[in-house]
């Protein structure tokens, strides 16, 4: 039986519960593992997964601990603030027998480059791969402000513009400014998060649209497409979490393959690729962003596809690829 470990940070989400249930229904051994359970001992030099503790001070023997290389597939559903634990796990795997090492999902995790999960890095990587993205300026918030204050011959951007967090926060750090006054207020409001929390931002062109398209990618396969559209004049974001309407959709095959290519460029095997079109023209696709560990509640509602089951089947299919 294929053994799969799904790593996550924070509380167990509804999405993870659905994946666990799907695995049980399919007869697949799948464990949800919190990063809080990752530990090691310098004397054994083994990265271990501790069992659930019974009682506050009751410590079990190391024989009861699991090893990360006991699994066939390791799926890092989220990484976020847990790259320390991720690196410990990857280093442990790399020390083992490469002929039987677990398959690691996603590729960007295996590379050990947290920057690859950042939107700023994505914009450059996609553009260099010949994939169109929104025109983007990256830098300090005041630098972004000065860009818009500059002469139009220097800055080709027109109002409105988008300010987006580079860290990727599921649409929570995306803002629109319609003029310089709004942008200045936005910059002042966000400065604390930049200086004290180390958050970074980008300035992007605003692309008028009547909705965008979420393409769910699993490896080389497009699982499906949904359209998201805002239901409020005051809301420019189309996200389902922001109250956006979702509906099943389709796109030309070349656009779907563009989404697969975008996911691969960004080092993601399980990805939600967001696509819009300049001038409402299907011949002018723009990849807004590529999302790691995409949420799928809205996607399931729109398409009727059993996403958790498909994710489990995909992870099982990777076992033969274990090195």
Steps between C-alpha positions, in 0.01 A plus 500: 500500500623848411578707810451874468590774747328836464677775696318812616536794738244634745165333553363219286288667233179370347694443178743266677215310664343443159830369361533263797147370450558453127815298569315275747223442246758408235684267736813716508716547808523879542614678816446869573814620679530834676843665487471515879567126504840529330789448743855365520765388744868582442607157627303314233507776235162380377214730406195340655123539515386472859176321588218677679602558860275354768511739792707818516824346628486147365778448245497185292801293396667581169391157379146639486604786273461486123776579253432735212653254256245233597262663251484461122378852424543820702251773410580840654151645477614821668844636584447863604691563822624143526800490266724408795312172546474451123878530462559254785276246328655551155854472637406175675357358178810599304722307743313176433510244223412687183363182344217484752459862610147645516366711216476864606210726400545777393825533303559848645506340846765253390712786367484660844443851367226681697527793257342285230172513692503882487302686237787734414725206409213349299454814291864496391514123445182497292604801292842347432322181388306701239173500697316830518440646847368836622754781466664502841731719706656356816663697780433689821156655536638853468688396187172376351339830593782699338462295183142616465600857581757498224454645155289275275793465262684323784207299642265345242234411761157660493236516770371298669786283624521195724720461808555133578689324776780285363461235769168372373219533752204352312381838378508672840790731408378628166396866476393742227586870479313725256725804539818626663322613817353152557837342430675724755245408768537133413879521523481670840252239626720209384836640610484338842458154349798571277738637763399289801375176342731491198215476248583595141272647235468541125325759286312355203288624215125456544350286226128575446299179501158346554660217696806279495557127458643255752664200333572213738815313399619161625836420344456497123120487526239775512233382740253769401425871463270736684421866444497737796331839487438774752136561594556852633592821320708598804696171495766461231617155616334196344606257775241255631615590853416865424143414401571440133263292288641171373382300200630216289687616193730384225793650314675423171747214527797730443400708803472186714846390390626850578372449855684165523818670377457785750464254788812315388701823469398585858602157627147387588337164431175586681405852401219745445592716201309828462454627145354825368487650151614841385234691308264205565686320219558122531815547293651722771522280812670636812600278791405693811663256740569134571374379839661227707263269690188665351175490690230313313163553670383750239649291220305193612183705527545632147619188320364209704844338485607298805828686547615320819465161329686625192783637716533166681502309168768736369719454807463120474604516133835650608614192692658331194706818455661470845875494458 
